[in-house]
Amino acid sequence: MACGIRPYTRCEKWRFGCGQNWHLLLVLFYLICMVNGHIRYSIPEEMKKGSLVGNVAQDLGLDLKRLRSGRARIVTGESIQYTELKTDKGILVVNDRIDREQLCGDVTPCSFSFEVILENPMELYQITVEITDINDHSPTFKRNSIHFEISESANTGSRFPLTSAEDPDVGVNGLREYFLTENDNFVLKQNSNADGKKYAEMVLQKPLDRETNPHLSLKLIAVDGGSPQRSGTVNIDVTVLDINDNAPVFNQSVYKATVMENSPRDTYVTTVNASDADIGSNSIVTYYFSDLNSGLSDLFRIDEKTGVISITEGKDQGGLTDSSKVIIEVTDVNDNAPTISVMSFTSPVSEDSPPGTTIGIINVKDLDSSDNGQVNCRIEQNAPFKIKSNLRNYYTLVTDIVLDRESVSDYNITVVATDAGMPPLSTKRTFHLKVSDVNDNAPVFPRGVYSAFIPENNSPGVSVLTVRAKDPDENQNARISYILEDTNTGGSPVSEYVSINAESGVIHAVRSFDYEQIKQLVFIVKAQDGGSPPLSSNVTVKILIHDQNDNPPQVLYPVQTGGSLVAEIVPRSADVGYLVTKVVAVDVDSGQNAWLSYKLQKATDRALFEVGLQNGEIRTIRQVTDKDAVKQRLTVIVEDNGQPSRSATVIVNVAVADSFPEVLSEFTDFTQDKEYNDNLTFYLVLALAVVSFLFITCLVFIISVKIYRWRQSRILYHSNLPVIPYYPPRYSDTLGTGTLQHVYNYEVCRTTDSRKSDCKFGRAGSQNVLIMDPSSTGTMQRLQNEKSILDEPDSPLEIRYSVPEEMKKGSLIRPVSSPERTISTLS
């Protein structure tokens, strides 16, 4: 609660103490009265710093935690803070010296007020501390002595006003009475004026005799009513003058005047007038203020001769006096505009604060009086706030409705304080209030459903689409995270198909999609803000898989089997348009990728059959005749409409016959032919591969031999030594005498049919030694003759060579050509 009404309580506590030569009875009144959050304490002045004033927490019904959490503090408009709030104990203690006379003067009762403010929520409590008086001042006179000049002819009963004593204390401690020292001529008379202030007069009770006693010395003693009692003294000197029969007389006993408070210096107020019946110097009247203690001499002055402005007393030069009272009423002028003091102001304020939440407390004062000091406060412009007054001069600024930061994030609140004077004066104070955010808005998607297309066979990790939500809150409350809801697609978690970037909302494909397996993904994305507690909203995302022509058509009929042959039978009596069979095919793709067309690619007799382009029906296009072959083989190609298109081929076997045995006999041969053709194809491919390998090998070998022979011929050409074969002793040129016969016959027989070629080994026979000497003319002639023999077609040929054994590998014997001839070589 901001303010409350509590029962009236009164606490009294007596304290006794003693000072130097004084017994002080300190009476401590704790008067606690709380009405609408108002507490009143009463303490004596001059208490020591740290002395207890009251238990604020207990008297307000607050616990210490509330004081600490609400940052309880004292707010006062005074420059001196007389009290201090101890929030850890909840008590109010004296913070500075409190002198009642300095604080209030002679005004009673004396008190000062301040406010205790708590925040979160804001609460205001007004506390008034009344300062009671102690007798710490004695009565004093502003003059050290009072001087009178009194004629000896003064009549008995004549009155002579005395200077009043001043006692700053009040009540029983204030001035109580006066005493005049004993004498034969004067007695003391005490009176009180309208405001209760006491003053004294000397009354002549026995005529004066200048010749007997020309000078009198008296003492005026002023005492207070405190305990112990204090007093003050002033000397009175009386000079007895010669006869002055008449005293000055004012024409009015009371003068009244009105003056404006802001009147300039030397403004006329009023005129007092006194007359004296004497003549000469005894009739000359002078004017002066009688009570110097009142301080009027500081505000007004009086002309001694004319009596213009304030008057208190006049006297003639003969020593006789008279007195008159002048009452000057100061009329207030509306010359002070209201002042606005900020006691507390909270900014920012939470947008979820309920109506009536206090955001500020202000104090408004106007130093003028009456209507000029009556102040009215209002809020300028149309703002969702209002101002209330629970305590005098205090106003509370509260919210009028529930605030919405998303609509208005800050306000400039102008408070206008206007008094009731003529013309009215006003003061403005502007408060800048920020509205703090609470997480009261969930993220919002601009669309209810997001849709996107992605072609199948996509690359994993490709970006599909981006979802984006907005949150009108701010800071952490507006920070959005995107989350995939746990759902299943095709029996698998959706996270196996797509992923989402938590910050950007970009959805990526986790893997490559296959349209034939999954045609669309439907899942939910949740947008969640960072508030506490977090708020969220969902959106449905549909990803449609776009089909690609990645599947060829599949033939369902006729069924293609590896072991058996299926044939459609067409009777020879079939007419034109006879339905032979129907090729049935499907394409697992969709759309135009699955539009199939049928074409006849090959046929035994293309003039006999046709295939429907759209339906795949095979029909006769002419009358079947006896000349048509029984076995008909049709190759049908099925093609889709994709880009690029894909196709499949099916072979349809058709039997043109009227009886099943005829069909069976024909298609049994057809099966065997088919197997023969298949085997033939296999062997042809294998033979081609072997021949290619042998050709490459021979080519490499021939090149190697050519290079070797060229190198050997170069060696023989540059050498002048004859080539003489060397035989080791055990290998003499005698047939059959060595360990190994060194003459062998090889008969190579070749025909045009390579499959019938043969090779024969001949027996050993005698042979002459051939000396390989390039320089020998006879040898060269023999070689040429041998060459001519080789060049003769279809003539039997036998060539003999003699070589030693143990020749190195690669040594040249003799080149042999014309492989179509029968050759016999020696080695």
KAPEHU-V404144 format. One line per field, one symbol per residue. phi: phi as a letter, one per 40 degrees, with the letter a starting at -180 (. if undefined). A space follows every 10 residues. Layout:
phi=???
This chain:
phi=.caabbccbb bbabbbabbc gbcbbcbbbb bbbbbfgbbb bbbccgcccg cccaccdccc gbcccccccc fdacbbcccb bcbbccccbg bbbcbacbbc cccbgccbcb abbabbbbbf ccbbbcbbbc bccbcbbccb bcbcabbbbb cccdccgcbb cbcccbbccb gccccbabbb ccacbbbbbb bbcccgccab bcbcbadcbc ccacabbbbb bbbbbcbccb aabbcbbbbc bccbcbccbc cbcbbbabbc cbcccgccba bbbbbbccbg ccbcbbbacc bcccgcccbb bbccccgcgd bbabaccchc babacbbbcc ccbcbbccbb bccaabacbc ccccdgccba bbbbbbccbf ccbcbbbabc gcbcbabbbb bcgbbbcbcb bccbcccbca bbcbcbbbcc cbccbbbbbb bcbbbccbcb bcdbccbcbb babaccgccc gcccabbabb bccbfccbcb bbbcccbbbg gbccccbbbb ccccgccbcc accbcccaca bbabbbbbcc cbccbaabac bbbccccbcb bccbccaccc bccbbbbccb ccccccgccc abcbbbbccb gccbcbbbbc cbacbcccba bccbbgccbc baccbccccc cbbbbbbbbc bcbccbabbb bbcbbcabbc dccccccccc ccdccccccc cccccccdcc cccccccccc cccccdcccc ccccccccbc cccbcbbcdc bccbcgcccb cbbbbbbbbb bccccbcabb ccccacaccb ccbccccccc cccccccccc cccfbcbabb bbbccgcccg ccbacbbfcc ccbbbba
